[in-house]
């Protein structure tokens, strides 16, 4: 089952930006639209990403090149966090494993 799409014009209306701004974001590869039948729009994760982009530009005054850099850094940090979670999980598993010859090892 696919996620519900929010049409491009609806997202533009809700964020008070021209539709061409969203098309520019797509052209730069910042967001991806999806087509389902006659509707071209965005799944919820892309709508959240668009909200972030508009917020960076409007509230923080960051240009599109800066927004692109911020989004890349956020993706990199998310990847680092995922890797750290995996390492922490492996570390905890290793602590729980008995060591051969350890007198305190569980039977």
WOCOR-V390276 format. One record per backbone hydrogen bond with DSSP energy under -0.5 kcal/mol. CO is the residue of the C=O (numbers start at 1). NH is the residue of the N-H. E is the energy in kcal/mol with one decimal. If there is no record, write none. Layout:
CO|NH|E  CO|NH|E
This chain:
5|7|-0.6  6|42|-2.3  7|11|-2.2  8|12|-2.6  9|13|-2.2  10|14|-2.7  11|15|-2.0  12|16|-0.7  12|17|-2.3  13|16|-0.9  18|21|-1.5  18|22|-0.9  19|23|-2.0  20|24|-2.0  21|25|-2.1  22|26|-2.1  23|27|-2.5  24|28|-1.9  25|30|-2.5  25|31|-0.8  26|29|-1.3  34|36|-0.5  34|41|-2.8  36|39|-2.0  38|40|-0.5  39|36|-2.9  39|41|-0.5  40|8|-2.3  41|34|-3.1  42|6|-2.5  43|46|-0.7  43|47|-2.0  44|48|-2.3  45|49|-1.8  46|50|-2.6  47|51|-2.5  48|52|-2.0  49|53|-2.5  50|54|-2.9  51|55|-2.3  52|56|-2.9  53|57|-2.2  54|58|-3.3  55|59|-2.2  55|60|-1.1  56|60|-0.6  56|62|-2.2  57|61|-0.8  63|67|-2.6  64|68|-2.5  65|69|-1.8  66|70|-2.6  67|71|-2.8  68|72|-2.1  69|73|-2.4  70|74|-2.6  71|75|-2.2  72|76|-2.4  73|77|-2.8  74|78|-2.3  75|79|-2.0  76|80|-2.5  77|81|-2.5  78|82|-2.2  79|83|-2.4  80|84|-2.6  81|85|-2.3  82|86|-2.1  83|87|-2.6  84|88|-2.8  85|89|-2.3  86|90|-2.5  87|91|-2.6  88|92|-2.4  89|93|-2.2  90|94|-2.4  91|95|-2.0  92|96|-1.3  93|97|-0.9  99|102|-2.1  101|103|-0.5  102|105|-1.7
